[in-house]
Amino acid sequence: MKEGIRDTPLKVHKMLIEGYRKMSPQQKLQQVNELTKTVQQFACARIRTKYGELSESELRLRLASLWLDREVMTKVFHWDPQEKGY
Protein backbone atom coordinates (compact mmCIF):
# COMPACT_ATOMS: atom_id res chain seq x y z
CA MET A 1 0.00 0.00 0.00
CA LYS A 2 1.36 3.43 -0.91
CA GLU A 3 2.21 5.65 2.06
CA GLY A 4 0.08 8.68 1.14
CA ILE A 5 -3.08 6.62 0.60
CA ARG A 6 -3.41 4.84 3.97
CA ASP A 7 -6.12 6.24 6.24
CA THR A 8 -5.58 3.60 8.96
CA PRO A 9 -2.69 3.74 11.43
CA LEU A 10 0.02 1.20 10.54
CA LYS A 11 -0.40 -0.71 13.82
CA VAL A 12 -4.14 -1.14 13.21
CA HIS A 13 -3.54 -2.04 9.56
CA LYS A 14 -1.13 -4.82 10.59
CA MET A 15 -3.68 -6.14 13.11
CA LEU A 16 -6.36 -6.24 10.39
CA ILE A 17 -4.10 -8.09 7.96
CA GLU A 18 -3.16 -10.62 10.65
CA GLY A 19 -6.84 -11.14 11.46
CA TYR A 20 -7.65 -11.71 7.79
CA ARG A 21 -4.83 -14.24 7.50
CA LYS A 22 -6.28 -16.23 10.40
CA MET A 23 -9.75 -16.38 8.85
CA SER A 24 -10.88 -19.46 6.94
CA PRO A 25 -12.03 -18.99 3.34
CA GLN A 26 -15.61 -19.50 4.54
CA GLN A 27 -15.21 -16.75 7.14
CA LYS A 28 -13.80 -14.41 4.50
CA LEU A 29 -16.74 -15.12 2.18
CA GLN A 30 -19.17 -14.53 5.04
CA GLN A 31 -17.49 -11.19 5.74
CA VAL A 32 -17.75 -10.19 2.07
CA ASN A 33 -21.42 -11.22 2.05
CA GLU A 34 -22.18 -9.13 5.13
CA LEU A 35 -20.34 -6.11 3.71
CA THR A 36 -22.22 -6.45 0.41
CA LYS A 37 -25.55 -6.50 2.25
CA THR A 38 -24.53 -3.39 4.19
CA VAL A 39 -23.60 -1.55 0.99
CA GLN A 40 -26.95 -2.56 -0.53
CA GLN A 41 -28.82 -1.28 2.55
CA PHE A 42 -27.06 2.09 2.25
CA ALA A 43 -27.88 2.20 -1.47
CA CYS A 44 -31.55 1.40 -0.74
CA ALA A 45 -31.64 4.20 1.83
CA ARG A 46 -30.21 6.60 -0.77
CA ILE A 47 -32.83 5.48 -3.31
CA ARG A 48 -35.68 5.90 -0.81
CA THR A 49 -34.40 9.36 0.10
CA LYS A 50 -34.40 10.38 -3.56
CA TYR A 51 -37.64 8.69 -4.69
CA GLY A 52 -39.69 8.27 -1.51
CA GLU A 53 -41.68 5.17 -0.70
CA LEU A 54 -41.40 2.57 -3.48
CA SER A 55 -42.74 -0.90 -4.09
CA GLU A 56 -40.27 -3.67 -3.33
CA SER A 57 -39.94 -4.52 -7.04
CA GLU A 58 -39.18 -0.91 -8.04
CA LEU A 59 -36.67 -0.58 -5.21
CA ARG A 60 -34.93 -3.75 -6.41
CA LEU A 61 -34.87 -2.50 -10.02
CA ARG A 62 -33.37 0.81 -8.99
CA LEU A 63 -30.83 -1.00 -6.81
CA ALA A 64 -29.92 -3.36 -9.67
CA SER A 65 -29.45 -0.41 -12.00
CA LEU A 66 -26.62 0.82 -9.76
CA TRP A 67 -24.65 -2.38 -10.53
CA LEU A 68 -25.78 -3.39 -13.99
CA ASP A 69 -25.25 -1.43 -17.18
CA ARG A 70 -28.10 0.12 -19.14
CA GLU A 71 -28.06 -2.55 -21.84
CA VAL A 72 -28.61 -5.35 -19.32
CA MET A 73 -31.28 -3.40 -17.44
CA THR A 74 -33.28 -2.68 -20.58
CA LYS A 75 -32.84 -6.12 -22.16
CA VAL A 76 -33.43 -8.27 -19.09
CA PHE A 77 -35.68 -6.11 -16.89
CA HIS A 78 -37.22 -3.69 -19.43
CA TRP A 79 -36.05 -0.86 -17.18
CA ASP A 80 -34.16 2.07 -18.69
CA PRO A 81 -32.12 3.81 -15.97
CA GLN A 82 -31.60 6.85 -18.21
CA GLU A 83 -35.35 7.22 -18.57
CA LYS A 84 -36.48 6.28 -15.05
CA GLY A 85 -33.37 7.01 -13.00
CA TYR A 86 -31.38 4.62 -10.92
DOLUM-273395 format. One line per 2 residues: for each residue x negated, y negated, z negated of N, C-alpha, C. Coordinates in steps of 0.001 Angstrom, whole numbers, plus 500000, padded with zeros to 6 digits. Each point is the difference from the previous one (the first is absolute). Last residue first. Layout:
N
X:Y:Z:X:Y:Z:X:Y:Z | ...;
! end
This chain:
86
531874:494160:511573:499502:501215:499343:500963:500471:498966 | 501972:497407:504208:499057:499733:498907:499560:501283:499359;
502867:499394:503981:500685:500057:498715:499117:499653:498811 | 498394:499916:504641:501363:499490:500066:500639:499871:498617;
495706:501872:500528:499904:498624:500500:501375:499353:500035 | 499581:504597:498771:499558:499093:498950:499880:498553:500464;
503196:504069:501713:498963:499123:500544:499590:499003:498923 | 502421:505090:500433:499887:498829:499136:498842:499166:500518;
501484:504684:501062:500841:498988:500662:500087:498730:499148 | 497319:504145:499237:501049:499544:499082:500974:499003:500617;
496327:502121:502501:500457:501031:499076:501220:499551:499191 | 497950:497021:503215:500240:501280:500664:500640:501017:499057;
498703:495668:498399:501092:499877:500968:500330:501350:500645 | 496424:499781:496876:501245:499585:499338:501160:499941:500988;
495630:500873:501640:500541:501139:499252:501341:499638:499374 | 497724:496536:502186:500386:501030:500959:500626:501207:499294;
498119:496448:497404:501293:499668:500606:500484:501095:500945 | 496669:501516:496080:500004:498940:501009:501380:499869:500647;
499090:501562:494807:500052:500526:501362:500032:498865:501012 | 499894:499145:495278:498948:500982:500244:499935:500458:501454;
503295:496907:498267:498738:499437:499508:498825:500924:500320 | 504524:501226:500907:499482:499082:501015:498735:499274:499538;
502447:502921:497093:499285:500755:501041:499374:499062:501027 | 502769:498079:496711:498768:500497:499406:499167:500752:501045;
504255:498600:501264:499122:498834:499865:498664:500404:499385 | 503264:503324:500303:499573:499590:501340:499041:498815:499923;
502003:501459:495999:499009:500973:500470:499491:499651:501404 | 503479:497393:498179:498776:499789:499223:498901:500945:500491;
504253:500576:501783:499357:498810:500548:498703:499695:499262 | 502599:503600:498407:499452:500307:501335:499313:498779:500615;
502226:499553:495805:498794:500823:499872:499381:500279:501370 | 502781:495526:499516:500310:501422:499872:498680:500755:499908;
499885:495034:498225:500092:500745:501252:500475:501419:499719 | 499361:494606:497720:500444:501375:499785:500236:500689:501341;
496678:495994:500418:501101:500214:499054:500344:501475:499864 | 496336:497810:502643:501271:500298:500673:501181:500228:499053;
495382:498788:498549:500193:499288:501266:501410:500175:500557 | 498692:502278:496042:499897:498566:499745:500302:499209:501263;
499735:504665:500321:501239:499586:499325:499993:498504:499704 | 496078:501873:501804:501078:500045:500993:501308:499528:499375;
496295:500471:497160:499786:498880:500924:501133:499930:501027 | 499950:503681:497125:500340:498794:499241:499853:498759:500879;
498593:504087:501780:501471:499947:499914:500455:498759:499234 | 495387:500836:500169:500486:499606:501328:501526:499898:499999;
497936:501654:496125:499719:498564:500153:500526:499487:501339 | 500314:504589:499263:500919:499291:499097:499787:498489:500092;
497025:502801:502360:501318:499987:500633:501028:499269:499129 | 495691:500684:498250:499932:499038:501103:501358:499893:500690;
499612:503290:496709:499959:498662:499399:499966:498919:501072 | 499699:504497:501349:501349:499689:499522:500062:498608:499385;
495777:501593:501264:500831:499754:501188:501419:499628:499596 | 497045:501366:496624:499664:498660:500478:500828:499628:501236;
500451:504365:498287:500553:499027:499060:499714:498565:500446 | 498077:503504:502515:501451:500026:500122:500654:498957:499092;
495366:500696:499623:500316:499314:501258:501509:499923:500191 | 498511:502495:496355:499712:498581:499786:500350:499182:501247;
500255:504665:500290:501080:499498:499163:499825:498500:499750 | 496557:502227:502257:501183:499863:500852:501187:499457:499218;
496123:500970:497575:499758:498861:500886:501200:499767:500912 | 500039:503785:497254:500169:498787:499193:499794:498752:500858;
499170:504152:502009:501430:499849:499738:500280:498737:499189 | 495495:501271:500801:500647:499481:501211:501507:499771:499793;
497182:499637:495593:500165:501056:501006:500603:499372:501260 | 496901:497166:496467:501367:500386:500364:499987:501130:501027;
496074:497656:498312:500463:501069:499111:501395:500505:500363 | 497950:496303:502270:499205:501203:500268:500459:501191:499163;
501922:495704:499284:500445:500575:501265:499249:501298:500313 | 498613:497541:496240:501326:500584:499781:500540:500649:501261;
495989:497600:500312:499786:501229:499236:501331:500704:499727 | 500195:495799:502031:499417:500974:500928:499789:501331:499284;
501436:496390:497358:501041:500423:500930:499487:501089:500942 | 496909:497970:497102:500915:500846:499238:501118:500530:500911;
497002:496862:501798:499334:501288:499809:500892:500974:499235 | 501557:495580:500493:499962:500665:501304:499370:501392:499873;
499885:497168:496274:501344:500542:500204:500061:500768:501316 | 496011:497758:499085:500190:501040:498985:501362:500678:500180;
498966:496216:502715:499252:501197:500382:500223:501144:499017 | 503825:496254:500691:498656:500062:499410:499340:501357:500288;
503537:498000:503409:500018:500785:498771:498587:500018:499435 | 501187:498145:504225:500764:499198:499053:500128:500712:498658;
496682:500005:504815:500480:500679:498803:500743:499037:499075 | 497545:498764:504109:501385:500425:500182:500606:500533:498714;
495314:498531:500796:500921:498869:499954:501470:500381:500044 | 496387:503360:500311:500014:499287:498722:501047:498889:499942;
500586:504552:502948:499211:498784:500079:500189:499178:498728 | 500328:505428:500365:500845:498823:500000:499109:498759:500000;
! end
